Amino acid sequence: MYFRGCLVSLLLGLAIPAAAQNQAPAPDRAAGLEIARARAQQHLRRGINASHWFSQSPGDYSAQHTDAETTPDDIAAIARLGFDNVRLGIDAVPLEQYPRGADGLNSDFVARLDRAVDLILANGMAVTIDLHPEDSYKQPLRTDNAAVDRLVALWRKLAAHFAGRDPDRVFFEILNEPEVNDPYRWAGIQARVAAAIREVAPANTLIAAGPNYSDIVDLLALEPLDDGNVIYNFHFYDPHEFTHQGATWSIGWWRYEHGIPYPPTASSMQELLKEVPSRADRFQLENYWLDNWNADHIRRLIDEAAGWALVNHVPLLCNEFGVYRAAADPVSRTNWIRDVRTALEADGIGWAMWDYHNGFGVAVRDSDGKSVVDPQTVDALGLKMP
């Protein structure tokens, strides 16, 4: 532990005295843990991601976009379905652009962001302020300490801006899928950001994650922060061969997949394997079948995350899981969503599905752009149609 703490300090130039590495957590850590645990139970049980609203739309964060992407009717519908929280992704770049207000943030973008946050709260839900930047913002964090300084400074401003709202229902998520592949470096970055937030927002609960893409294996590599008022999160899309079939933005051969069943069977997979042109890629897809993915397999993986939280005495959240709609068989998709949601709830883990009405959605858009809720997905989530 001493070596790990020193390494983190050297990476970030924090110059923490050696004696401080072995000090016990602050006396109020236990109280902070109780606050975080209570808030997770009360406000973060069943959530949804509002994607492509204030993030994932580089080049267009205009009022025309944000006003149309997710409307007051959408937020009201989310509340009626029984979701108790919305994870609101926010890109970093438009926050930093000029002209800036007295808080140091872009005044026009933040004014619209304020309205979105207040709309979610007014509908009786909690909101996670999730810093959700593009890869180009995150990747310099791997090696550039100036990029870390930029992140810390941004969070200090953002947390101060929202600190005046109800701390029971406004959560601060440090960084979506950090993509920092060195767990020690990420531990130091996350600790710095958490300390900066805590300076200006002493009452809010933070949401922290492991390095890389916030998978379970990344969570298992994480040492909890000294700050007790923190909820830890992970994302679950396993197996990606199923959940990302047809996706064009990641592993190249996934785009060739369609109609892959869950759970897989020998008869269903024989023909589907022929969709993938490369022999090596076909081997990977065949392993999806041979690995016997089913409800028990998923439950055992999620049990690993739950075990980490139990050992570390911290609350846990899964705030992304889902299946890309475009190429997935609807029945298999709902089977997978039901099995993941059931496993999470069996382990007492709150969840937030990805996403509301975009590629993985609980709703789909009709020809007029209106969101139409999918009853099968609602049922798989254990919710009721209004």
Secondary structure, DSSP 8 states (H G I E B T S, - for coil): -HHHHHHHHHHHT----HHHHT----TTHHHHHHHHHHHHHHH-SEEEEEEEEESS-TT---HHHHHHHS-HHHHHHHHHHT--EEEEEE-HHHHH-SSB-TTSSBHHHHHHHHHHHHHHHHTT-EEEEEE---HHHHGGGGT-HHHHHHHHHHHHHHHHHHTTS-TTTEEEE--SS-----HHHHHHHHHHHHHHHHHH-TTS-EEEE-STT--HHHHHT----S-SSEEEEEEE--SHHHHTTT-SSSSGGGGG--S--SS--HHHHHHHGGG---HHHHHHHHHHHHTT-SHHHHHHHHHHHHHHHHHHT--EEEEEE---STTS-HHHHHHHHHHHHHHHHHTT-EEEES-SSSTT-SEEE-TTS-EEE-HHHHHHTT----
